[in-house]
Amino acid sequence: MRLLKFFCFLIFPCTLLISGCATPPPSHPENICSIFRENPDWYEDAVDMNDRWGTPIQVAMAFVKQESSFRHDALPPRDYLLGFVPFGRVSSAYGYAQAQDPAWEDFQKATDNGGSRTNFSDSLMFIGWYTRTTNKALGISMWDTYNQYLAYHEGKGGFRKKSYRSKPSVMSVARRVAQQAKNYGWQLKKCRQELEDNRSWFF
């Protein structure tokens, strides 16, 4: 019993420390300039993602906003047995990008990236990688946020089968993500030089 109490004494503060290190969601998630001013490291991550995969920063950021609202530990809704008994989650999606287990494993194998879905940089790289593979497999432009998001949500096979056509709510979300990316793009134009200047100063 004393040994158990000792381990609890050690583990509890460590747990608080780890949870305390998690980056909270941005104060103004509708404004990409505000997001990057609040989290300069995220801008670095976004530039790195864009350099590697070619995915526009505003597109990847709009995906994250929709998928997790910038929460590192976001989970999908609960599933219910018989309509009222909690029975796990509706999918294995997790983290900033809400990447599901199979897709995340494919990403890790393809890029030799261990990574974590709760890490913002890794999650952005996942989105960049996924949208690039979608571009190659389906011919969808990296700037076509609407169709890129449909392929992200439905999977490449689902997109080919046009499964989204029977899901008006999914198409509505895709339109919202596309509009958010457009808004982020206009905002980014106004503060890009400022962000680059701060980046140069930092380094």
N, C-alpha and C positions, 0 to 999 in steps of 0.2 A: 504493500500500500504506500509506504514511504517513497519507494522507487517510482511508482506511478505519479505521485504528487510532484516529485522532482522533475520528471519529464514534462508534465503539464506546465510546470512553472517555467521551463525553458521554451516550450513550444508556443505558448500563448503570446509572449512578447514578440517572438519572431513572426507569428501570423499577423499581428498588428502592424509590424514594420513593413512586411511585404504588401499588405493591403493598402497601407499608407503611401506606398510608392507608386501605386497605379495612377495614371494620368486621368483626372476627371474630365468629363465631356466639356467642350468649349462653352463659354458663356453665351456666345452669339453664333449658333451653328448655321444660321441663314447667310452669314457673311464670311466668305473665304478669307478676306483680308484680316478680319478680326480673329479668325481661327488661327491663322499663321502668326499673327502678332503675339497671340497668347501662347502658342506652342511653336517656337522657331524651329525646333528639331523636326517637326512634322513637315515644314516646308522643305527642309533638306531631304527628308524621306521621299517627298513627292517629286522633287527634281531628280533624285536618283532613279525612281521608278520610271519617270518619263524618259530619261536618258537610256535606260536599259530596254524598255519595251515599246516606247513610242506612244503609249496611252496618254492622252491629254490629262493634265493634272485635274482640271475641273470635272472631267468625266469620272475619274477614280474617286474623287472626293464626294461627288454626288452619290455614287454607289455606297460609300461608307455611311453617309448620312441616312440613306434610306434603310440600309441593312441593319445598322446597329445604333443609330443616333450617336455615334462616336463613343459608345460604351465598350470597353475592352472585353468584358465578360458577358456580352449579350447572348441570350439563348432564345430559341424559337418557342412558341406557345406550348403549353402542356397538352398532351393527348389524354383522352378520357375513355375508359372502358365503360360500356353501357351508358355513356353520356354523362356520367357523374363521378366515376372512380378514377382518380389520377393514375395515369399509366404511361410514365415517361414523357418524352417530347415528340413533337410531330416529325422531327428530323434530327440529324446529327449536326446541324449547322451550329457554329460557335464563333464567338469573337467579333472583332471589328468588321470583317468581311462576310460574316455568316457563312464561311466555307464549310461544306459538308466533308465528312471523313474521306470518302473516296477521292473527291477532287483535290483535297489538301494533300493526300498521299501521292497523287499523280504529280502535283506541283513539286513536292519534295524530291521525288525521283527524277523529274525532268530538269531540276535546277540544282540538285545536290545541296539544297537548302534545308537544314534541320528546321529551324524556325518555330514560331509559336503563333497561334491564331489570336492570342491576346497581346501580341506585339504589333504596334501600329505600322512600323516599317515592313515587317514580314507580311502583314495583311495587304498593304498597298502593293507590294511586289506580287502577291498572289493575284490581285485584281488585274495588274498590268500583264502578267503572264496569261491569265485566262482570256482577257480581251484580245491579246495578240494571237493566241491559238484559235480563237473564234474568227478573227480576221482571216487567218490562213485557211481554216477549214470551211468557212461559210462565205467568205468574201465580204463580210460586213465591215464597213469603214470604222476605223478607230474613233472617228468623230461622230458616228451615228449612235448617239447615246440610247435612243429609243430601242433600236433593234439589238444593240449590244446588251442592254439590260434584259430584254426578253430571252436572249440566248443564255444569259447568266442565270436567270431565274428558272427557265425551263430545261436547261441543258442543251447541248448542241443537237442531240437526237430529237428532243422535244421541239426545238425550233424548226428543224427540217420537216417534222410532221405537222408543224403549225398548231401545236397543242394549245397555244395561247389564245387562239381564236374562240375557243369555248370557255375562256376565262376573262370576261370583261374587266374584272377587278384587277387582274394582272396587267392588262393593257393600260388601265387607268394609272396604275402605279408607274409603269414604264414612261408614260407621258409626263408624270410628275417628276420623275428622275431626270428626264430630258430637259425639262424646264429649269430644274435646279442646276444642272450642268451649265445651261446657257447663262443663268444668273451669275453663277460662280465665275464663268469665263469673262463676263463684262467687269465684274468686280476685280478679278485678278489683273486685268489690263491696267486698272487704275493704281494698283499698289505693287505691281511686279518690280518696278525699279527700286522702290523703297525696300522690298524684301531682298533684292539682290545686293543693294548697298549694305544692308545690315549683315547679310551673309558674308560679304567681302571683308567687312570690318571684323567680324567674329573670327575669321580665319587669318 
